[in-house]
Amino acid sequence: MYLTSMSSIRFQPPITSSQLTEISSVINQLIQGSQPVLTTTVPYADVKDVKTVIKLANHQYPSDVRLVSVGELDGIVGEATNAPVELCGGT
């Protein structure tokens, strides 16, 4: 999944309507659970190939990036969690 703009997400490969419903359900559960927003800074090289991390398409990230997660941030990138984990390289 790639955030292509502030109002658009691109899924690769494309997803079905039932998958979109499931994604929406997970997001709504996180919102209703009032989960904390957590951050940590890691080297970009450690997370650039991790599929569970949301990245901007065609974006040049610095050598150190901030990971932002709603809910838990398990280990380095939250691979064992359902919480969304996103790269934030500009703040």
C-alpha positions in Angstrom: 0.0 0.0 0.0 1.3 3.4 -0.9 0.1 6.9 0.1 0.1 8.7 -3.3 -1.3 12.0 -2.0 -3.0 13.3 1.1 -6.4 11.9 -0.1 -5.3 8.9 -2.1 -3.9 5.4 -1.3 -2.8 3.0 -4.0 -2.9 -0.8 -3.3 -0.5 -3.0 -5.1 -1.7 -5.4 -6.2 -5.3 -4.0 -6.4 -7.7 -5.2 -3.7 -11.2 -6.6 -3.8 -14.2 -4.9 -2.2 -14.3 -7.5 0.5 -10.6 -6.8 1.3 -11.4 -3.0 1.5 -14.3 -3.8 3.9 -11.9 -5.8 6.1 -9.3 -2.9 6.0 -12.0 -0.4 6.9 -13.1 -2.6 9.8 -9.6 -2.8 11.3 -9.2 1.0 10.9 -12.5 1.7 12.6 -11.6 -0.6 15.5 -8.3 1.2 16.0 -10.2 4.6 16.0 -12.9 3.4 18.4 -10.2 2.0 20.7 -8.6 5.4 21.2 -5.2 3.9 20.6 -2.1 6.0 21.2 0.0 7.3 18.4 3.6 6.0 18.8 6.8 7.0 17.1 10.4 5.8 16.8 13.3 6.7 14.5 15.1 4.0 12.6 17.5 3.8 9.6 15.6 3.8 6.3 17.7 0.8 5.1 16.1 -1.3 7.9 12.6 -0.7 6.8 12.6 0.2 3.1 11.7 -3.4 2.0 9.2 -4.2 4.7 5.8 -4.6 3.1 3.8 -3.7 6.2 5.2 -0.2 6.3 3.2 2.5 4.4 5.5 4.6 2.2 5.0 7.4 -0.3 5.4 6.2 -3.9 8.5 7.6 -5.6 9.6 9.5 -2.5 13.3 10.0 -1.5 13.6 9.3 2.2 16.5 10.5 4.3 18.9 8.0 5.9 16.9 8.1 9.2 13.1 8.0 9.2 10.4 8.2 11.8 7.9 5.4 12.0 4.5 6.4 13.2 2.1 3.8 14.4 -1.5 3.8 15.7 -1.7 1.4 18.5 1.4 -0.8 19.1 4.8 -0.6 17.5 6.1 -4.1 18.0 9.8 -4.6 17.3 11.4 -2.5 14.6 8.4 -2.1 12.3 5.4 -3.7 13.8 5.4 -6.8 11.5 3.6 -8.8 14.2 0.9 -6.2 14.6 -2.3 -5.1 12.8 -1.5 -1.5 13.6 -0.8 0.7 10.6 2.9 1.7 10.5 3.9 4.6 8.3 7.2 6.3 7.3 7.5 9.9 8.1 10.8 11.2 6.6 10.1 15.0 6.6 9.4 16.0 10.2 
